[in-house]
Amino acid sequence: MKKNIEPAQGKLGILIVGVGGAVSTTLISGVLSVRKGLSQPVGSITQMATIKM
């Protein structure tokens, strides 16, 4: 059976479970500043492929 799946629309909500208030607030503000072009996405996750271990 083939089903016709329509493309997603609207906004995506993300629930950050088990993270304290200060850490989740910093994560959200960092994501928003990168989206607005105010900062660069530099951190441990983005740099894993570039660091020689």
SVG drawing of the C-alpha trace seen along z (x, -y; Angstrom):
<svg xmlns="http://www.w3.org/2000/svg" viewBox="-2 -40 47 42">
<polyline fill="none" stroke="black" stroke-width="0.4" points="0.0,0.0 1.4,-3.4 0.5,-6.3 0.8,-9.9 2.7,-11.7 2.5,-15.5 5.5,-17.7 5.7,-19.0 4.5,-22.4 4.6,-24.7 7.0,-24.9 8.9,-22.1 9.0,-22.0 11.8,-20.4 11.6,-19.2 14.9,-19.3 14.5,-16.7 16.7,-16.3 18.7,-19.5 18.9,-22.2 17.5,-25.6 20.9,-27.3 22.2,-24.8 18.9,-24.7 18.7,-28.5 22.3,-28.7 21.6,-26.1 18.4,-27.9 20.0,-31.4 23.0,-30.0 20.9,-28.5 18.9,-31.7 22.0,-33.8 23.4,-31.5 20.1,-31.6 20.2,-35.5 23.8,-35.6 25.1,-37.1 27.6,-34.3 29.2,-31.3 28.2,-27.6 31.4,-26.7 31.4,-24.1 32.5,-20.6 29.9,-18.9 30.6,-21.1 34.4,-20.7 34.6,-16.9 35.3,-16.3 38.2,-18.8 40.1,-17.9 42.9,-15.3 42.7,-13.0"/>
</svg>
